[in-house]
């Protein structure tokens, strides 16, 4: 009543009906306009909207445009003033978190937009590597450096990628799954980063990861990358070997982070990409990863090196030119270094330890190896990690093209190194 009294007194004090009429007309027209807009949006997006008075939805859109057209014609300044006041009231109500029993029309609108977008994406051909948008399933665990793994996952996803972090609850006597509502994790930490979070209860962690990788996602935005910590201490685990094999069968990109707890990511200034003869797919994925990383504010001033080991006494300038052409296509600025190793034949891991000991983040491809020899590969790689900083191990899926350098090369390294 006090507010109505103040408004009435202001009208009386103005003392001119023409001025009052302009003000009243603007708010009435704005109200009619938004009613028409609400009708259009509800009839388009909300299946529960069933008015008894049936008209075509496009009439509501025309009414909305017409109302604001008349407002603009009558008094442009008054129109903008009324819209400003209305938006101010709307923001205030949002801040007060007032919830109406009628629901939120914008929730229906966003659902409709997402549904139409998914249909559009699904109708398009499968993406190629130069259009790769990471959609990451992240298993960050509960370790003290979980935040860095989540941070790197979000960095790799970039502006358009999706990261879903799964918390796996081990329950040996698990008989009933968690209700769907309990699987959604609402934590300020994840919401601030823009990371979706879920939790699931399983009796075996490896089987749980396999199940999530097999069924999680939906058409249009299916996950294409699995990311987790490097498996230290799991060299001889048959369950882990079986899980890895199944993830490879599912054709996921695999990312394993070995995090240096002391150095962390250092000052976010240097990244090394190691390229071996057998890394034709992994090399392209690593270059794409570098492209996403440098878009992050923390990594924006990073110096990237591509290090290629020349074991075949091929002209280094020819290799460098070929790599430079490939890098140019991906729009990534890197320094290329060719390490001639035809005479010394230094083991690959020794070269990495020598040249990347102080690098903030090293990217290294996982070669094709017999899964039965995984324990040997993991053990040798663990020894390497003792001499370098944080390292991201990369295994590209079949969706990536094989990079051809147009030079004849043979590898001197075993498949475990």
Secondary structure by P-SEA (a helix, b strand, c coil): caaaaaaaaaaaaaccaaaaaaaaaaaaaaaaaaaaaaaaaaaaccccccccccccaaaaaaaaaaaaaaaaaacaaaaaaaaaaaaaaaaaaaaaccccccccaaaaaaaaaaaaaaaaaaacccccccccccccccccccccaaaaaaaaaaaaacccbbbbbbbbbbbccccccccccccccccaaaaaacbbbbbbbbccaaaaaaaaaaccccccccccbbbbcccccccccaaaaaaaaaaaaaccbbbbbbcccccccccccbbbbbbcccaaaaaaaaaaaaaaaaaccccccbbbbbbbbbcccccaaaaaaaaaaaaaaacbbbbbbbbbcccccccaaaaaaaccccccbbbbbbccccccaaaaaaaaaaaaaacccbbbbbbbccccccccccbbbbbcccccc
